[in-house]
Amino acid sequence: MAKVEVAAVSTREDCLALDEGDALAAQREQFTLNEGEIYLDGNSLGPVSRAVSTRVNQVISTEWGRGLARGWSEAGWMEMPVRLGDRLAPLIGAQPGEVLVADTLTFMLAKLIGGALDLRLDRHVVLTDVANFHSDLYIVQAMAARAGRPVTVKAIERRALESELSDDVALVMLTQVDYRSGEALDMKAITRAVHGAGALMLWDLAHSAGALPLDVTDAGVDFAAGCTYKYLNGGPGAPAFVYVRSAWQGVLQNPLPGWLGHARPFSFESDYEPAKGMQSFVTSSPPVIALAALDGALDVWDHVTIDEVRAKSLALTDLFIQLVETRLPGIFDVVTPREHEKRGSQVALRHPDAYGVVQALIECGVVGDFRAPDIARFGFAPLYLRYVDVFDGVERLVKVMNNERFLDPRFATRRPVT
């Protein structure tokens, strides 16, 4: 992976020079971006690409508009979850036939958690991270309560994982990149430790897919799931993906079966018989328009490599951290790890008035987001973000902090979506 050196960057002209030599520079033109706005929230929702608009319009005007119900067979709608799974599989290091796209992330996690608990009936503990995303915590508690036997969910400090592993642990569920801090966990080492204790490993890749190289095959991962609306730019509420290692297919059972996961869905049989492979994890009719949007969004990945994306991601985040600490020394606590191997593709800055900082920046044309209680979060998506955007974004942050615009009384009340 080529490394981009930013240690000597100190001026806007330096950043423009980096943009001139950027191997990914041409990809920016594939996205619809607001003129004059610096978008640092792609870790929450990626922008729309031209290919997305083209693909969705094709479905609406032709496949649905003219084909109507014929689209299920003639346009291949029924096969979209599996086909898109195969398109996405290389981005997480999976093999063909191991990934499916359907439902949303929480539903996918529910299927994996419920199925995994049924594979370890002699064990009664699930371990997860106390700092995990709240929806993950909600669904693991709910599925454990419906396991048909007493199952305890223990939310622990992630660094205490190995000391918590025992013969009682059935499943470990972790998010590979922390949604607040951007810390990336060692997927391979942790999976090895979990397997050493005889437990199963489930990874949430929501903040990883499309942001950094992943290899679920080499890491020996059992199960994984992730959303597609962040770095994969699939659109708001885009369908999630689920990964089931081939060795577990036909063994792991979908606890939320539906007719399209049946071996013969159009036989309309009363008794359920799961289809072979990943098709068994389809529950209901696929959301065709949303899947078409993701189909278009994945086109950009036909022209770039994840190693190119990762090299630029690290350079962008290095530059942002360097500029913030140089221009605003002592103002923020940089929560995101400095070590490249421990960093996702975002930078989290801690400040007691982080919400006001983010809102004031948005008014100045720099879009980030806030995570309670005190994190200003900025995502760096290399496909469309430039080095000069990072420089200009920090310049606007300096102005916000120097004129104390973030203390405006308007920001004392938080919006429902932060």
N, C-alpha and C positions, 0 to 999 in steps of 0.2 A: 504494500500500500504506500503510494507516494505521500510524503509529508510536506505540507505547506508551512514554511517558516514565517512566523509573524512577529518574532521577538524584536526585530528592528523597525517594525512599523510604527510610525509616530505622526504621520500627516495624512490628510485626505488624499493627496497625490500618491502616497504609498499604496493606499487602498485601491485607487483607480488602476494602478499598475498591476496589482494582484488580480483585479477583475479582467484586465486585458489578457492575462495568461491563464485564466480559469477554464479548465476543460469542460465545465458544466455551464458556462455562461449562456450558451445558446438555448438551454432548456427554459430559461426565464420567459422567453417569448411564447412558450406553450401555455402560459397561465394568464388569467384575467386578474390584474392587480390594479388597485386604485392609484391614480396619478398622485404623486407626492406623499403617499402613505408608506410607512415602513412597517411591514407586517411580521411581527415576532410572536405570533400566536398559532403557528402551524402545528404546534404540539397539542393544540386543542381542536382546531378545525382547519384543515388545509384548504387552499383556494381552489376554485373551479378551473379546469383546463379546457383548452379548445376541443380536445378529443372527447371529453365528457359531454360537452354540448352537442357535438356531432353525433355521438352514439345514442344519447337520450332522444334527440330529435328523430333519429332513424327509427327507434322503437315506436315513438308516439305517432309519427306521420305515416310510416309504412307498415311495420310489423303488427302494431295494434290498430292503427288508423285504417289500414286496408285489409290486413289479414284477419283481424278480429280473433276469434277463438282458434283459428288455424295456426296462430303463432306458437301455440304450445308444442306443436310437432314440426311445422314447417320452418319456424324461426329458431327452433332449438331452445325454447324457454325452459322446458322441463330439465334439460341437462345443464343449465347455467350454474347451479351450485357446485357441481363436480368440475365442470370445465374451468370456472374461475378459480376453484381451489388449485387446480393444476397450474394455472397461470401464476398464482401467488406463491406456490410451494418453494420455488428457488430462493425467494427473498427470506425464507426462514430456514433454509437448508434441509427441506423435507423432500421426500421422493414422490414421484407421480402416484396418485391414488391415495395419498395420506392427508390431504387437506380438503375441506369443504367450506363453502361460503353460504351462510344462511342465518336468519334470526339476528339477534343482537348479542353483544358480548356476555351480558348477564345470563341470558338463556343458554348460551354455549357453555358457560362455566357450570350452570346448574346440571346440564346433561353429563358433563365430565365428572363432576363431584359425585353425583348420584350413582353413576355407573362404577366409578372407582371404589366407592364404599362397599358396593356389592361384591367386589373382587377381594376384599380383605375382611370377611365376616368375623374372623377371630380377633380383630383389632378394633379399638374403640376411641382412638384419638386422631384428630386432625390438627396439624400445626399450620399456622399462618402468621404473617407479620402484623404486629400491633399497629404499624403505620401504613398498612395496606389501604388501597382505595376503599372507601366506605361501602360501595356497592358490592365489592368482592366479599367484604366481611358480612354484609347482610345475607348474601345468597349462600355462603358456606354455612352460616348458622341455620338458615332455613332448611337446607338440604340435610344437614346433620339431624335436625329435629324430626325429619321424615324418613330416617334411615331404617325404621322398623326395629331398631334396637338402640340402647343407650350409646350415644356418640358424643364425646366432649370435644369442643373446638377450643384450642388454646392459642390465643393471640400473644406472640412472644416478641422480644427484641430479636431482630434477624441475626445478630451476632451470637446469640445464645442457641442457635439452631442445633448444632452438633451435640451440645450437652442435653438437649431435650429429646433427641432421637432415642427411641427404645422399642422393645418388642410390642408395645401397645399402639404405636403410631401406624395408622393405615395410609394416610395421605398427607403430603406437604404441598401447600399452595402458596406460591410467592409471585410477586410482580417483578419482572427482571429489571426494569428501570423505574425507580421510585417517582411517583407522579409529582411530589412536592420538590424534592431536592435534586432529582436527576441522577441520583446514584445508580450505577449499573452493577448488578450482581454477577458473580462468576457462575454462569449456568452449568457449565460442565462439572466443576468441582462440587457444587452443591448437589447436583443430581447424583453424582457418584456417592456422596456421603449418605444421601437419602436411601439409595438402593442398598448400600452397605448395611442399613438397618432393616431391610426387608420391606420398606414402605414404597409407595408410588409417588411420582413427582408430577405436579401440574404447574405449568408456568403461564402467567398472564403476560402477553407480549404487546400490550396496548401501546406502550411508549417506546417499543423497540423496533417493531416491524417498519421497515423503510427508513430507519434512522441509523442502524449500525449492523454490521455483519452478524448473522445468526446461523447456527448449525445445529439444529435439533437432532439430526442424525448422529453426528459425531459426539454430541453431549449425552446421547442415550436417553433423551427425554421421552417420557411415556405419553404425556398429553400436554397440549397447549391451546391457547385461544388468544385472540386479539381483535381489536377494532381496526377499521380501515379508513376512518375519516380524519385521522391525524396526518402522519407523514405519508400515507398512501393516497390522500386527497380524494377519497371516495364520496364525500358529500355528507351533510348533516344527517345523523342517524343511519349512516351506511351499514349494510350487513357486516357481521363479524365473520371471522374465520375460525375453524376448529381443526386441530391437528391430533390425529390418533396414529401412533406408531403402528406400522403394518402388523407387527407381531401381536398387537392387542385387538386388531379388527376381527370381528366374529366372536371375540371373547367379551370385550366391553360392550354392555348393552345400553341402549338409549333409554333412560327412564321416562322420557317424554315422547313415546312413539306416536307416529301419525301415519295417515294413509299413504303419503308419498315416500315414507321410509319402508313401506311394505315390499316384500319380494314381488308381489303382483298387485300393484295399487288399483288397477282397473278391473280386477276380478271382484272387488268389493266384498272381500271375505270378512266374516265377523271376527275370526281369530287372527291375531297378529303373528306374522312370520317376517322377521327382519330381512331386508335386502342385503346383498353381499356388499362388503366394503363400506366406504364412507356414506353411500346412499342411505344407509340405515339411520344416519343422524339427521336426515331431513325429517321435519315433523309436519309442516304444512306447506301450502303453495308458496313457491319462491317469489319474493318481491321483484318483479321483472324490471321495472323502471330503475329501482335502486341498484340492482345488479348490473344493469346496463351502464349506469354512471360509473360504477367501479371498473367495469370492463374498459371503458374509455380511459379512466384514470391510470390504469396499469400500462397503457401504451407507452408512457414516457420511460418505463423501466426496460423497454426493448432497446433503448439507445444509450443507457448509462450502466455503470456497474456500481454495486453497493460499496465496493472499496473506494471508488472515486467520491461517492457521497460521504463516506465516513471520513476520508482525509479532509475534505472541505469542512465538514461539520466540526471536527476538532480544531481546525484553523479558525473558524468563525467564533467558536466559543472561547478559544484562547484569546483572540483579539478583543472580544467583548470584556472578558475579565481583566485583561491588561489595561484597556482604556478606562474602565470604571475605577480601577484601583489607582491609576495614575491621575485621572482628572478629579476624582472624588475620594481622596484618601480618608479612610476611617469612617465613611458615611454608611456604608453597607457591610454586612457580614455575608461573604460569598459562601453559600451553603453547599453548592455543587462541588464535588471532588475535583481537585487539581489533576490527579492522575488520569491519564487518558483511558486506561483500561477500566476505570471505575466511573466514567462519565457517559451519560446518554447524549442527547442532542439539545439540551436546554441548559439555562443558567438560572439559578434561584438566588435572589438577593433578599436577605432578611433586613427589615426596617420596621420600627414600631408604627409608622404611618404608611405601610406598604400599599394599602388600598387606595389612599389618596394619591400616592406616587403613580400608580398604574392609571388611575382615572385622569390625572393631569397630563400624563404622557399621551393617552389616547386623544385628548383634546388638542395635543400638539402634533398629532399624526403619527404616533408610534404606538402600535397595538401590541400589548402584552396582556397578561391576566394576573389575577390575585388568587392566592390560596391561603385560607385561614390557618393560623391566626395572623401571620406577619410576613408572608412570602410574596414578593413581586417576581413573577415567573415569565421567562422569555425563551421562546423556542426558536431554533435556528435550523431551518429547512433548506438544505443546500441547493435544491433544484431551482429555486427562484430567488433566493436571497443573495445579495452582493456584499462584498467586503465594504464598499462605500456606504451601504445601508447601515452596517454596524457602526461605522464612524459617525455618520450623521445622527443615528439613533442615540448614541452616547452624548453627542453635542446637545441634543434636545433634553436629555436627562439632566445634564449639567445645569441647563437653564431652569428647569423645573425645580431642582434642588436649591439653586442659588437664590431664586426669587420666592422660594417657599410657596409656590403655587399649590403644592400638594396639601397645604393646610387650609385650603378654601373650605368654609363651613358646609358647602354643598356636599362634600365628600364624607361628612359625618354619618350620613345615612347610606347604607350599602344597597345597591340594586339587587334584585333577586338572582341575577346571573352575574357572577363576578369573574 
